[in-house]
Every structure is written in C-alpha cells, then in structure tokens.
C-alpha cells in the first residue's frame, strides 16, 4: 500500500509542477501548443519565424561580443499572443529568463534591446550560477541588463533607472575585463 502511494505521488508530482509552476513550461513548450523550429527557437506564430530568428541571432551575436560569450545557446520562446505569454504565468513583464532553461518574450518585446536584455540575464545565470544570480543585488542584475543591452529609453521607471545608473557607475570602475570576476564578489 505504501509503495502504491509513493508511486502515485511520484507520478503526480510532474503534472502538479506543470500545472502550478508555469515558468517550468519553458523546458517543453511544445506541450502547450507552441512550435519549436529548432532547439533554440520557438513561437506561437510560425509566420513570424524569420523575424524571431533575426532577433535571436542579432541578440546572441551582440551579447557574445559586448558582454561575454554565451556557452549554451538559450531556448527563446517568442510569443506573438498574450495568451502564449500568460501560459507561462509571467504577469505583465516584457520578457523573462527562467534560469538557464529558457527565455520567454512577450508580444510587446519583439525588439532587439528586449531580446538582448533577456540574453544578458541568461549569461548572468551561466557565469554566476543560478543561485548566485538569484541572490545577486538587483542593481547589478537589472542594471547590467538595461545598460549593456543598450536599451534606448532615456528614462526607465523606478527603480530600474536607478539600477541602470548604479550599474554604470560600478562598471566604469571595474571595466569589461574584470566584470565577471568582480561580479562574483557582490
């Protein structure tokens, strides 16, 4: 009887995680009706595949050259519909990076700087480790993503503008060569 209960519990856990912890869906978006063109690019609107591929390639190239080399290309899910984005339970964000597992881009974030921003978060997770990235100061994590993605908005909403400014002051002191070494010490 105890073995049956344990087995039933073990079989139900993945379904419960899938149902209640929606960001985990990034690991298998096909199960939510999203088309994956390859291992790194998915969308709910295949007619926009070329646009998504261009945004992906530009962001990857940009981050590799200006921030740091991404070792494992992230899976990026480009949502053309709000229903797609909300299926990941991400609220009103423009995009979200789920550790090293993947990135979800909302319908309003199909712009180069948004995709670069999320790829920088992916790189932070790679370089620092997910636990360190999760516990790192917000000014570093968000400020770096806003600043180094070359977000063109002259003023961000608070506290993000303050984070960007604080990161830029810190970055001037440490420089690109020492960025990740110093980041580990935060």
C-alpha positions as CSV (number, residue, x, y, z in Angstrom):
1,X,0.0,0.0,0.0
2,X,2.8,2.4,0.9
3,X,4.6,1.6,-2.3
4,X,1.4,2.4,-4.3
5,X,1.0,5.7,-2.6
6,X,4.6,6.6,-3.2
7,X,4.4,5.6,-6.8
8,X,1.2,7.5,-7.3
9,X,2.8,10.6,-5.6
10,X,5.9,10.4,-7.8
11,X,3.7,10.2,-10.9
12,X,1.6,13.2,-9.9
13,X,4.5,15.5,-9.0
14,X,5.5,16.3,-12.6
15,X,1.8,17.0,-13.5
16,X,1.4,19.2,-10.4
17,X,4.6,21.1,-11.2
18,X,3.5,21.6,-14.8
19,X,0.1,22.9,-13.7
20,X,1.1,25.2,-10.8
21,X,4.6,26.3,-11.6
22,X,4.0,27.7,-15.0
23,X,7.5,29.0,-15.8
24,X,8.7,25.4,-15.9
25,X,6.8,25.1,-19.2
26,X,9.8,26.7,-20.9
27,X,11.5,23.3,-20.9
28,X,8.8,21.7,-23.1
29,X,6.8,24.5,-24.8
30,X,5.5,22.1,-27.4
31,X,3.2,20.6,-24.8
32,X,1.5,24.0,-24.6
33,X,0.9,24.2,-28.4
34,X,4.0,26.3,-29.2
35,X,6.0,25.4,-32.3
36,X,9.7,24.9,-31.9
37,X,11.6,25.4,-35.1
38,X,14.8,24.0,-33.6
39,X,16.3,23.5,-30.1
40,X,16.7,27.3,-29.6
41,X,13.8,29.0,-31.2
42,X,10.1,28.6,-30.6
43,X,7.0,30.7,-31.3
44,X,3.2,30.5,-31.3
45,X,3.2,32.1,-34.7
46,X,5.4,30.4,-37.3
47,X,4.6,33.1,-39.9
48,X,6.9,35.3,-37.8
49,X,9.7,32.8,-37.6
50,X,12.1,34.8,-39.8
51,X,11.7,37.9,-37.7
52,X,12.2,35.9,-34.5
53,X,15.3,34.2,-35.9
54,X,16.8,37.6,-36.9
55,X,16.1,39.0,-33.4
56,X,17.6,35.8,-31.8
57,X,20.8,35.9,-34.0
58,X,21.4,39.6,-33.5
59,X,21.0,39.4,-29.7
60,X,23.3,36.4,-29.4
61,X,26.0,38.0,-31.6
62,X,25.6,41.3,-29.7
63,X,25.9,39.7,-26.2
64,X,28.8,37.5,-27.3
65,X,30.8,40.5,-28.5
66,X,29.9,43.1,-26.0
67,X,29.1,41.4,-22.7
68,X,30.5,37.8,-22.7
69,X,30.4,34.6,-24.6
70,X,27.3,32.6,-24.1
71,X,28.3,28.9,-23.8
72,X,24.9,27.3,-24.2
73,X,22.6,29.0,-26.6
74,X,19.3,29.6,-24.8
75,X,15.9,28.5,-26.0
76,X,13.9,31.6,-26.7
77,X,10.1,31.4,-27.0
78,X,8.7,34.3,-28.9
79,X,5.1,34.8,-28.0
80,X,3.0,36.6,-30.6
81,X,-0.1,36.5,-28.5
82,X,-0.7,37.5,-24.9
83,X,-2.3,34.1,-24.3
84,X,1.0,32.4,-25.2
85,X,3.0,34.6,-22.8
86,X,0.4,34.2,-20.0
87,X,0.6,30.4,-20.3
88,X,4.0,30.8,-18.6
89,X,2.5,32.7,-15.7
90,X,4.7,35.7,-16.1
91,X,2.3,38.6,-15.5
92,X,2.9,42.0,-17.1
93,X,6.6,41.6,-17.8
94,X,8.0,42.2,-21.2
95,X,10.2,39.1,-21.1
96,X,11.5,36.6,-18.6
97,X,14.6,34.4,-18.3
98,X,14.0,31.2,-16.5
99,X,17.5,30.3,-15.1
100,X,19.4,28.6,-17.9
101,X,16.4,26.8,-19.1
102,X,15.0,29.4,-21.5
103,X,13.6,32.8,-22.2
104,X,10.1,33.9,-23.0
105,X,9.5,37.1,-25.0
106,X,6.1,38.8,-24.8
107,X,4.3,40.2,-27.8
108,X,5.4,43.8,-27.0
109,X,9.1,42.8,-26.6
110,X,9.9,41.8,-30.2
111,X,12.6,44.4,-30.2
112,X,16.4,43.9,-30.3
113,X,17.1,45.5,-26.9
114,X,14.5,43.4,-25.1
115,X,15.9,40.2,-26.5
116,X,19.5,41.3,-25.7
117,X,18.3,42.2,-22.2
118,X,17.0,38.7,-21.6
119,X,20.1,37.1,-23.2
120,X,22.2,39.1,-20.7
121,X,20.2,37.5,-17.9
122,X,20.8,34.1,-19.4
123,X,24.6,34.9,-19.5
124,X,24.4,36.1,-15.9
125,X,22.9,32.7,-14.9
126,X,25.7,30.9,-16.8
127,X,28.5,32.9,-15.4
128,X,27.4,33.3,-11.8
129,X,25.3,30.2,-11.4
130,X,21.5,30.3,-10.9
131,X,21.6,30.6,-7.1
132,X,24.2,33.4,-7.1
133,X,22.4,35.2,-9.9
134,X,19.1,34.9,-8.0
135,X,20.7,36.3,-4.8
136,X,22.8,39.0,-6.5
137,X,21.9,42.6,-6.0
138,X,19.0,43.8,-8.1
139,X,21.0,46.9,-9.2
140,X,23.6,44.6,-10.7
141,X,21.3,42.1,-12.4
142,X,18.8,44.5,-13.8
143,X,21.1,47.5,-14.2
144,X,23.5,45.4,-16.2
145,X,20.8,44.1,-18.5
146,X,19.3,47.6,-19.1
147,X,22.7,49.2,-19.6
148,X,24.6,46.7,-21.6
149,X,21.6,45.8,-23.8
150,X,21.8,49.4,-25.0
151,X,18.1,50.0,-24.0
152,X,17.4,53.2,-25.9
153,X,14.8,54.6,-23.4
154,X,16.2,57.8,-21.9
155,X,14.5,57.2,-18.6
156,X,13.2,54.0,-17.2
157,X,10.6,53.6,-14.5
158,X,11.8,53.4,-10.9
159,X,13.7,51.5,-9.6
160,X,15.1,50.4,-12.9
161,X,16.6,53.8,-13.8
162,X,18.4,53.8,-10.5
163,X,19.6,50.3,-11.1
164,X,21.0,51.2,-14.5
165,X,22.8,54.2,-13.1
166,X,24.3,52.3,-10.2
167,X,25.5,49.6,-12.5
168,X,27.0,52.1,-14.9
169,X,28.9,53.8,-12.1
170,X,30.2,50.4,-10.9
171,X,31.1,49.2,-14.4
172,X,33.2,52.3,-15.0
173,X,35.3,51.3,-12.0
174,X,35.7,47.6,-12.9
175,X,35.7,47.5,-16.7
176,X,34.8,44.8,-19.1
177,X,37.8,42.7,-18.4
178,X,37.1,42.4,-14.7
179,X,33.3,42.3,-15.0
180,X,32.7,38.7,-14.1
181,X,35.5,38.4,-11.6
182,X,34.1,41.4,-9.7
183,X,30.5,40.2,-10.1
184,X,31.3,37.0,-8.2
185,X,32.3,39.2,-5.2
186,X,29.0,41.0,-5.0
